[in-house]
Amino acid sequence: MRLHRKPNYCSGGKATLLVLLILSLLLISCDSSDNIPIQQVDSSDRLSDNDLQLENKKIQSLRQENSKLPQHNNFYFGFDLRSSPQEDAAQYQPFLNYLESATGYQFKLHFTPLNGSTVDDLGQNKTQFAAMGADSFLKAQSLYGAKSLVRGLNLQGKAEYRSFFIVKPNSHILSIKDIKGHTLAFGNRNSTQGHLIPRIILSENGISLDDLSSYSYTGSHQNCAESVVSGQSDVCGLQDKLAKNLVTQGIVNIIHSSHYYPSSGIVVNQFVPADVIAKVKQALIDFKPQGEHHTGLYHWDKTEMPNGFIAAKESDYTELRQWSIRLGFLEKVH
């Protein structure tokens, strides 16, 4: 099943968002709650039982379609989970519409199941392109020879980001040194801002996982933040943009920030022809989400690439690669 080519999210296309919601909940099964108003999508409408059965049939058709290799000029696009599945999908589909118009190729959004991996999907050619953090890219590069095409530009026009450790406003944890003996939540295991950078922070401050009373992986940045607000965890390692937003709302406090590291970007697998790669890369660099390509985008300012992209270089990832090897996330290449 091909997702709608030009969904009108900005004018309240509830039916399209509802289909995305059902697809993502069944295929990815995110344990998100409504405790925090983080980029929530309107789901007030409900389908009848008959309509739900029809949607289930469409989902099965989508799974079968995604299991096939793409035809010429048709490519699948995967993504690391950031917020909720439905919100991420709503953001990426209009972006794929731009890529289609700029390149002449067709792009289909691929949902990675809960027990799957965006890295493996890319390496096994289930997807040809993917939006990934540096941690996922380094694994895809090491295991499958993937290449990073571009990195996202933040609102300041820089291709970098960092992670924060957050706590509840009334927490007695005031600094990174106070974390020992408490519960710590991470996001996804393959997340740069939700796992790799928080692990770097701990290591730089002489704190091991054994120094914590417990730690958990919540699956996404949103779930990680909600675990702190709900009291399930004392501390969360979170991406900078969401953390700042929650601080502004008075929901959390920041107790520690990391150094800046390379931002998320778009990655391609080794099976895509060079001429296709060149055309897509140029379209990504030409993308102006705050300018001429703004129309039709959905909450793109809330992504990790609100100002578009800059070309990626191999040297961008040197420090994170060294940390990944040191922490045992990657094997050292001799």
SEZA-316540 format. One line per field, with one value per residue (C-alpha): residue number from 1; z, x, y negated. Coordinates in steps of 0.25 Angstrom, whole numbers, plus 5000, padded with zeros to 4 digits. Each point is the difference from the previous one (the first is absolute). Example, Ala and Ser with C-alpha at 12.3 -4.5 7.8 and 13.67 -1.06 7.14 Angstrom:
residues 2
pos = (1  2)
Z = (5031  4998)
X = (5049  5006)
Y = (5018  4986)
***
This chain:
residues 334
pos = (1  2  3  4  5  6  7  8  9  10  11  12  13  14  15  16  17  18  19  20  21  22  23  24  25  26  27  28  29  30  31  32  33  34  35  36  37  38  39  40  41  42  43  44  45  46  47  48  49  50  51  52  53  54  55  56  57  58  59  60  61  62  63  64  65  66  67  68  69  70  71  72  73  74  75  76  77  78  79  80  81  82  83  84  85  86  87  88  89  90  91  92  93  94  95  96  97  98  99  100  101  102  103  104  105  106  107  108  109  110  111  112  113  114  115  116  117  118  119  120  121  122  123  124  125  126  127  128  129  130  131  132  133  134  135  136  137  138  139  140  141  142  143  144  145  146  147  148  149  150  151  152  153  154  155  156  157  158  159  160  161  162  163  164  165  166  167  168  169  170  171  172  173  174  175  176  177  178  179  180  181  182  183  184  185  186  187  188  189  190  191  192  193  194  195  196  197  198  199  200  201  202  203  204  205  206  207  208  209  210  211  212  213  214  215  216  217  218  219  220  221  222  223  224  225  226  227  228  229  230  231  232  233  234  235  236  237  238  239  240  241  242  243  244  245  246  247  248  249  250  251  252  253  254  255  256  257  258  259  260  261  262  263  264  265  266  267  268  269  270  271  272  273  274  275  276  277  278  279  280  281  282  283  284  285  286  287  288  289  290  291  292  293  294  295  296  297  298  299  300  301  302  303  304  305  306  307  308  309  310  311  312  313  314  315  316  317  318  319  320  321  322  323  324  325  326  327  328  329  330  331  332  333  334)
Z = (5000  4996  5011  4994  4992  5004  5014  5005  5015  5002  4998  5009  4991  5011  4992  4994  5014  5006  4989  5004  5015  4997  4991  5010  5013  4993  4994  5010  5013  5008  5015  5000  5010  5000  5013  4992  4989  4990  4986  5001  4988  4999  5002  5004  4988  5001  4989  5000  5001  4985  4997  5010  4993  4987  5005  5006  4986  4995  5010  4996  4986  5004  5007  4988  4991  5010  4999  4985  4994  4993  4986  4992  5005  5012  5014  5014  5011  5014  5013  5014  5010  5006  5006  4998  4987  4995  5002  4993  4989  4998  5000  4990  4989  4995  5000  4991  4991  4999  4996  4990  4993  5001  4994  4992  5008  5009  5015  5009  5015  5007  5015  5008  5009  5015  4999  4988  4997  4991  4998  4996  4991  4993  4999  4995  4989  5006  5000  4991  5008  5014  5010  5011  5012  5000  5008  4991  4988  5006  5002  4986  4994  5008  4997  4986  4994  5001  4996  5007  4990  5008  5014  5005  5003  5013  5001  5002  4987  5006  4998  5014  5013  5014  5011  5014  5013  5005  5013  5006  5005  5015  4999  5010  4988  4997  4992  4993  5012  5007  4990  5007  5007  4992  4988  4986  4987  4986  4987  4989  5001  4986  5003  5000  5009  5008  5003  4994  5005  5014  5001  4996  5011  5011  4995  5000  5015  5005  5001  4995  4998  5013  5008  4997  5007  4987  4985  4989  4985  4997  4985  4997  5005  5003  5008  5008  5004  5004  5009  5008  5001  5004  5011  4993  4999  5007  4989  4984  4990  4989  4987  5002  4992  5008  5013  4998  4996  5013  5009  4993  5005  5014  4999  5002  5004  4993  5009  4990  4985  4991  4989  4986  4991  4985  4998  4993  4985  4988  4997  4988  4998  4991  4990  4994  4987  5001  4990  5009  5013  4993  4996  5014  5007  4992  5002  5015  5000  4992  5010  5006  5011  5006  4986  4986  5004  5013  4995  5003  5010  5014  5012  4993  5010  5011  4993  5001  4987  5000  4991  4990  4998  4997  4993  5010  5001  5005  5010  5006  5008  5005  5014  5001  4993  5011  5011  4994  4999  5015  5005  4992  4990  4989  4997  4998  4986  4999)
X = (5000  5006  4998  4992  5010  4995  4994  4995  5004  5001  4985  4996  5000  4994  4997  5015  5006  4990  5005  5015  4996  4994  5012  5010  4994  4998  5014  5008  4992  5005  4997  4997  4990  4993  5007  5008  4995  5011  4997  4987  4992  4985  4994  4986  4993  4998  4998  4988  5003  4998  5010  5010  5000  5002  5012  5006  4999  5007  5011  5002  5001  5011  5008  5000  5004  5011  5006  5003  5012  4996  4998  5008  4999  4992  5006  4997  5003  5002  5001  5005  4989  5000  4987  4988  4998  4989  5006  5013  4993  4991  5013  5008  4989  4999  5015  5000  4990  5011  5011  4990  4998  5015  5006  4989  5001  4989  5002  4992  5000  5004  4996  5010  4993  5003  5009  5007  5011  5002  5014  4997  4989  5010  5011  4990  4995  4986  5002  5010  5000  4998  5000  5010  5007  5015  5000  4991  5008  5013  4994  4994  5014  5007  4991  4995  5008  4990  5004  4995  4996  4996  4998  4989  5001  4994  4993  5014  5004  5010  5001  5001  4992  5002  4993  4995  4997  4987  4992  4987  5000  4999  5011  5011  5010  5007  5012  5006  5007  4987  4996  5006  4990  4989  4991  5004  4992  5006  4992  5003  5012  5004  4998  5012  4993  4992  5011  5014  5002  4994  5010  5011  4996  5000  5013  5006  4995  5005  4986  4998  4986  5003  5000  4985  4989  4994  4999  4991  4997  4987  5001  4999  5003  4985  4999  5013  4995  4987  5006  5007  4987  4992  5010  5004  5014  5008  5009  4999  5010  4993  5002  5002  4988  4990  5007  5000  4985  4996  5009  4992  4987  5005  4999  5015  5013  5014  5011  5011  5003  5010  5009  4995  5001  4996  4985  4991  4999  4996  5008  5000  5003  5011  4990  4995  5007  5009  4992  4988  5008  5006  4986  4994  5011  4999  4985  5003  5010  4990  4989  4995  4990  5000  4998  4995  4997  4993  4986  4994  5010  4995  5007  5013  5005  4999  5010  5015  5002  4991  5009  5003  5013  5015  5009  5006  5014  5007  5008  4987  4998  5015  4997  4987  5006  5011  4990  4991  5012  5005  4985  4999  4990  5009  5011  5014  5005  5014)
Y = (5000  4987  4989  4987  4992  4987  5000  4987  5001  4985  4998  5012  5012  5009  5012  5001  4998  5011  5009  4997  5002  5014  5004  4995  5006  5014  5000  4993  5001  4988  5000  4985  4993  4987  4995  4989  4992  5003  4999  5007  5003  4999  5014  4996  5007  5015  5010  5010  5015  5002  4988  5006  5014  4993  4992  5013  5006  4987  5002  5015  4995  4989  5011  5009  4988  4995  5014  4999  4993  4987  4999  4990  4986  5004  5000  5002  4990  5005  4991  5001  4998  4986  4996  5009  5009  4992  4987  5004  5006  4987  4992  5009  5002  4986  4999  5013  4992  4989  5011  5006  4986  4997  5013  5006  5013  5006  5002  5008  4999  5013  5003  5009  5010  4999  5013  4994  4991  4988  5004  5014  4995  4991  5011  5010  4991  4999  4985  4993  4987  4996  4989  5004  4995  5002  5012  5007  4996  5005  5013  5000  4996  5011  5011  4997  4989  4989  4986  4987  4990  4988  4995  4991  4985  4995  4987  4993  5006  5010  5015  5004  5003  5005  5007  4996  5008  4996  5002  4995  4986  5004  5011  5000  5004  4987  5004  5012  5004  5003  5010  5012  5009  4995  5005  4995  5001  5000  4999  5010  5009  4995  4985  4990  4990  5010  5010  4998  4986  5002  5012  4991  4990  5011  5005  4986  4998  5014  5006  5014  5007  5008  4987  4999  5007  5003  4995  5003  4998  4993  5000  4985  4986  4998  5013  4996  4987  5005  5011  4988  4992  5012  5004  5013  4995  4990  4995  5000  4998  4992  4992  4985  4995  5008  4997  4985  5000  5008  4990  4989  5006  5002  5015  5004  4995  5002  5004  5003  4997  5007  4995  4998  5012  5002  4999  5010  5001  5008  5013  5009  5015  5006  5005  4986  4996  4989  4991  5001  4997  4987  4996  5002  4994  4987  5000  5001  4989  4991  5002  4987  5004  4986  4994  5004  5014  4997  5002  5014  5003  5005  4995  5001  4990  5010  5010  5000  4994  4988  4992  5011  5007  4998  5011  5010  5004  5012  4992  4995  5013  5003  4996  5008  5012  5000  4999  5011  5009  4997  5002  5014  4995  5002  5010  4994  5001  5005)
***
